[in-house]
Amino acid sequence: MNILVCGGAGYIGSHMCKRLARAGHVPITFDNLSTGHEWAVKWGPLVRADLLDPAAVAKVFREFPIDAVMHFAARSLVGESMQNPGLYFRNNVTGTLNLLDAMREAKVDKLVFSSTAAVFGNPLYTPIDEAHACAPINPYGWSKLMAERHIEEYCRAHQMRAASLRYFNAAGADADGEIGEAHEPETHLIPNLIRAAIDPSTGPVKIFGNDYETPDGTCVRDYIHVEDLCDAHLLALDSLASPGGFRAFNLGCGQGYSVAEVLAACRAQCNGGPEAEFVDRRPGDPDSLVASSVAAASALGWKPSRDLYSCVTTALAWHRRSSSQVQGETS
Ligand SMILES: NC(=O)c1ccc[n+]([C@@H]2O[C@H](COP(=O)([O-])OP(=O)(O)OC[C@H]3O[C@@H](n4cnc5c(N)ncnc54)[C@H](O)[C@@H]3O)[C@@H](O)[C@H]2O)c1
C-alpha cells in the first residue's frame, strides 16, 4: 500500500517509515520539518509541506495514489503548549481537520492517529484503560483529545475508519542504529540521561521531585519501545481493512518504572554516568502513569516485546553513533 505518513521525518514517524518499507509498503512522508529531520527520511519520498496549508494537503492526495494515512505530525511539548496554546490548537487540531477534509475529498478512508496518555490528565486509577475519563490538564492534551473527537465524528458522518493510538512514554531507537530520537530541545528522560552520560560537560540531569506517592518518591512512567509502537501501527492498519468506525487504544508495557530506576538502568549501561540532581517538582506531573493495553491485545493482537533495558541500549547505541558522526564532521 501507499501510506501517507504525516510527520514521517520525526522520531516515531521515521521509525514507522522504515517498518512500512520493510513490510512492503511505500511510505510517503508529509512533513514541514518544524521538529523533524530531512536525514531521517530514507525509505520513501519526502513532501515538504505544512498541514496548515489545505492546498498542499489536497495536492499530495492528487500526486500519489494513497491507500491509508498515518498521522504523527504534531507539536508535543507540554510546557510550550502552556505558554502558547494557540500554536497547539492550530497545529494539532486545525492540521488534523485539514487532513480529514483532504482524505474525504480523495476518498481515502483509513487513518491511524498518534494520540497520547496526556488525554487522561491526572489518573484516577492505574493501570489506565480506555474506560478512564479523559480530562487533559494542558493544551497539548486537549489538542490531541479534540483531534480525536474530530476524527471520531468524521468516521461517523463519512464512513471513515480510524484507530487512535494513545502512547505512554515512547523510548528507544531503531535496532540497526540508523535513526533515533533527536529532539531539540529534548524533554524526554532517557535521551537526556544518555546525552549527559556521553557529554558530561552538559552538567547533571535535573530530576523533578522526589516526594511523589511512589515507592522511591520519583515519578513512575510506562516506557514503550518505539519499535513496539510501530508493530501496533501495522496491526491497527490491518484492522482497518474491516469496517469499524473509530476506536482508541492505550499503548504501554503495563509496567511502570520510576525515574530513579531509569537513572539506574542508564548508569548500568553508561559506565556509571550520568550525574543527576533533584530539583523541585514540575507543576502538573502526576505521580504515576501506567497503561492497560488489554484492549490493544485483544482487538489488535498486539503485545509489546521490548523492555526498559532494550529502550536504554538501543537509544544509547544510536546516540553514541550520532555523536561520533557529529564529532567526525566537525573535526
Ligand atoms: N514521543 C513520545 O513519547 C510521544 C508520546 C505520546 C504521543 N506522542 C505523539 O506521537 C507523535 C510523534 O511524536 P514524536 O516524538 O515523533 O514527535 P516529533 O516532533 O519527533 O515528530 C513530529 C513530526 O511532525 C512534523 N510536523 C509537526 N507539525 C506539522 C505540520 N503542521 N505539518 C507537517 N508536519 C508537521 C514535525 O516536523 C516532525 O517531523 C506526535 O503526534 C506526538 O504527540 C509522542
The ligand as an SDF file (V2000), in Angstrom:
LIG
                    3D

 44 48  0  0  0  0  0  0  0  0999 V2000
    7.4160   10.7940   21.8300 N   0  0  0  0  0  0  0  0  0  0  0  0
    6.5240   10.4090   22.7210 C   0  0  0  0  0  0  0  0  0  0  0  0
    6.8810    9.9240   23.8190 O   0  0  0  0  0  0  0  0  0  0  0  0
    5.0500   10.5490   22.4480 C   0  0  0  0  0  0  0  0  0  0  0  0
    4.1370   10.1310   23.4460 C   0  0  0  0  0  0  0  0  0  0  0  0
    2.7780   10.2470   23.1850 C   0  0  0  0  0  0  0  0  0  0  0  0
    2.3450   10.7240   21.9550 C   0  0  0  0  0  0  0  0  0  0  0  0
    3.2410   11.1430   21.0200 N   0  0  0  0  0  0  0  0  0  0  0  0
    2.7320   11.6650   19.7450 C   0  0  0  0  0  0  0  0  0  0  0  0
    3.3770   10.9440   18.6890 O   0  0  0  0  0  0  0  0  0  0  0  0
    3.5800   11.7890   17.5690 C   0  0  0  0  0  0  0  0  0  0  0  0
    5.0250   11.7320   17.1480 C   0  0  0  0  0  0  0  0  0  0  0  0
    5.8540   12.1410   18.2380 O   0  0  0  0  0  0  0  0  0  0  0  0
    7.4270   12.3550   18.0460 P   0  0  0  0  0  0  0  0  0  0  0  0
    8.0430   12.2480   19.3720 O   0  0  0  0  0  0  0  0  0  0  0  0
    7.8850   11.5030   16.9210 O   0  0  0  0  0  0  0  0  0  0  0  0
    7.4360   13.8990   17.5910 O   0  0  0  0  0  0  0  0  0  0  0  0
    8.4000   14.6400   16.5680 P   0  0  0  0  0  0  0  0  0  0  0  0
    8.3450   16.0840   16.9180 O   0  0  0  0  0  0  0  0  0  0  0  0
    9.7340   13.9740   16.5170 O   0  0  0  0  0  0  0  0  0  0  0  0
    7.6810   14.3980   15.1760 O   0  0  0  0  0  0  0  0  0  0  0  0
    6.5820   15.1720   14.7260 C   0  0  0  0  0  0  0  0  0  0  0  0
    6.7980   15.4440   13.2350 C   0  0  0  0  0  0  0  0  0  0  0  0
    5.6840   16.1640   12.7140 O   0  0  0  0  0  0  0  0  0  0  0  0
    6.1380   17.2430   11.9140 C   0  0  0  0  0  0  0  0  0  0  0  0
    5.0810   18.2760   11.9510 N   0  0  0  0  0  0  0  0  0  0  0  0
    4.6080   18.9200   13.0500 C   0  0  0  0  0  0  0  0  0  0  0  0
    3.6390   19.7820   12.6930 N   0  0  0  0  0  0  0  0  0  0  0  0
    3.4820   19.6750   11.3340 C   0  0  0  0  0  0  0  0  0  0  0  0
    2.6380   20.3000   10.3720 C   0  0  0  0  0  0  0  0  0  0  0  0
    1.7670   21.2560   10.7140 N   0  0  0  0  0  0  0  0  0  0  0  0
    2.7510   19.9370    9.0790 N   0  0  0  0  0  0  0  0  0  0  0  0
    3.6380   18.9870    8.6870 C   0  0  0  0  0  0  0  0  0  0  0  0
    4.4760   18.3670    9.5550 N   0  0  0  0  0  0  0  0  0  0  0  0
    4.4000   18.6970   10.8660 C   0  0  0  0  0  0  0  0  0  0  0  0
    7.4560   17.6610   12.5650 C   0  0  0  0  0  0  0  0  0  0  0  0
    8.3230   18.3700   11.6930 O   0  0  0  0  0  0  0  0  0  0  0  0
    8.0380   16.2950   12.9550 C   0  0  0  0  0  0  0  0  0  0  0  0
    8.7880   15.7330   11.9130 O   0  0  0  0  0  0  0  0  0  0  0  0
    3.0880   13.1680   17.9670 C   0  0  0  0  0  0  0  0  0  0  0  0
    1.7920   13.3380   17.4620 O   0  0  0  0  0  0  0  0  0  0  0  0
    3.0700   13.1170   19.4900 C   0  0  0  0  0  0  0  0  0  0  0  0
    2.0900   13.9720   20.0160 O   0  0  0  0  0  0  0  0  0  0  0  0
    4.5820   11.0610   21.2360 C   0  0  0  0  0  0  0  0  0  0  0  0
  1  2  1  0
  2  3  2  0
  2  4  1  0
  4  5  1  0
  4 44  2  0
  5  6  2  0
  6  7  1  0
  7  8  2  0
  8  9  1  0
  8 44  1  0
  9 10  1  0
  9 42  1  0
 10 11  1  0
 11 12  1  0
 11 40  1  0
 12 13  1  0
 13 14  1  0
 14 15  2  0
 14 16  1  0
 14 17  1  0
 17 18  1  0
 18 19  2  0
 18 20  1  0
 18 21  1  0
 21 22  1  0
 22 23  1  0
 23 24  1  0
 23 38  1  0
 24 25  1  0
 25 26  1  0
 25 36  1  0
 26 27  1  0
 26 35  1  0
 27 28  2  0
 28 29  1  0
 29 30  1  0
 29 35  2  0
 30 31  1  0
 30 32  2  0
 32 33  1  0
 33 34  2  0
 34 35  1  0
 36 37  1  0
 36 38  1  0
 38 39  1  0
 40 41  1  0
 40 42  1  0
 42 43  1  0
M  CHG  2   8   1  16  -1
M  END
$$$$
